[in-house]
Amino acid sequence: MCRVPTRRTPRPAWVVDECRALGHRIASVRVAAQMSQDDLAERAGVERRSIQRYESGRRDPRYADLLLIAYALDVQVEDLVRPEPRPASTGDGGRPGR
């Protein structure tokens, strides 16, 4: 049986937040395009369960899947991964480079 190694340290909160935000952006664009998760999965060539996991933030899409999803939604990858601007007063949650 193949075991997946566990992380040595948990992900920082800002990474978890960005992963969830990515999922919400994928879902938002999909809904705006009037597609179901099944439609998107079929057009992108990925499993519906993967789309569900990406949108809920339970799993990060692989880069290749992200490319396929963006193509299926007729958007640029940047439109999906670009973080929302944050007001300076709320802080960055420890995010480097901001």
C-alpha positions in Angstrom: 0.0 0.0 0.0 1.3 3.4 -0.9 1.3 6.0 1.9 1.2 9.7 1.2 3.6 11.5 3.4 2.2 14.1 5.8 3.3 17.6 6.0 6.0 18.4 8.5 4.3 21.7 9.4 0.8 22.8 8.7 0.1 25.3 6.0 0.0 29.0 7.1 -3.5 30.4 7.4 -3.0 32.7 4.4 -2.3 29.7 2.2 -5.4 27.9 3.4 -7.4 31.1 2.8 -6.0 31.5 -0.7 -6.8 27.9 -1.6 -10.4 28.4 -0.5 -10.6 31.7 -2.4 -9.3 29.9 -5.5 -12.1 27.3 -5.2 -14.7 30.1 -4.7 -13.4 31.9 -7.9 -13.7 28.6 -9.9 -17.2 28.1 -8.6 -18.2 31.7 -9.3 -16.9 31.7 -12.9 -18.5 28.3 -13.5 -21.9 29.5 -12.2 -21.6 32.7 -14.3 -21.0 30.5 -17.3 -24.2 28.6 -16.5 -22.3 25.3 -16.1 -22.8 22.5 -13.6 -19.9 20.8 -12.0 -20.6 17.9 -14.3 -20.4 20.2 -17.3 -17.1 21.7 -16.2 -15.6 18.3 -15.4 -16.6 17.0 -18.8 -15.2 20.0 -20.7 -12.0 20.1 -18.7 -11.5 16.3 -18.7 -11.3 15.9 -15.0 -13.4 14.0 -12.5 -16.5 15.8 -11.1 -15.3 14.8 -7.6 -12.1 16.8 -8.3 -14.1 19.9 -9.3 -16.1 19.5 -6.0 -12.9 19.3 -4.0 -11.3 22.2 -5.7 -14.4 24.4 -5.3 -14.7 23.5 -1.6 -11.0 24.1 -1.0 -10.4 20.6 0.2 -7.8 20.0 -2.5 -5.5 22.2 -4.6 -5.8 21.7 -8.3 -2.7 20.6 -10.1 -1.3 23.1 -12.5 -2.4 21.0 -15.5 -5.9 20.7 -14.2 -6.0 24.5 -13.5 -5.0 25.1 -17.1 -7.8 22.7 -18.3 -10.4 24.3 -16.0 -9.5 27.8 -17.2 -9.7 26.7 -20.8 -13.1 25.1 -20.2 -14.4 28.2 -18.6 -12.9 30.4 -21.3 -10.9 32.5 -18.8 -7.2 33.1 -18.2 -5.5 31.1 -15.4 -4.6 34.5 -13.9 -8.3 35.3 -13.5 -8.7 32.3 -11.3 -5.5 32.5 -9.2 -5.2 36.3 -8.8 -5.9 37.1 -5.1 -8.4 39.7 -4.2 -6.9 43.0 -3.1 -6.8 43.4 0.6 -7.2 46.6 2.6 -3.9 47.6 4.2 -5.5 48.0 7.6 -6.5 44.3 8.0 -3.0 42.9 7.8 -1.8 40.1 5.6 -2.0 37.2 8.0 1.7 36.6 7.8 1.8 36.4 4.0 5.3 37.2 2.8 6.0 39.8 0.1 3.0 41.9 0.8 
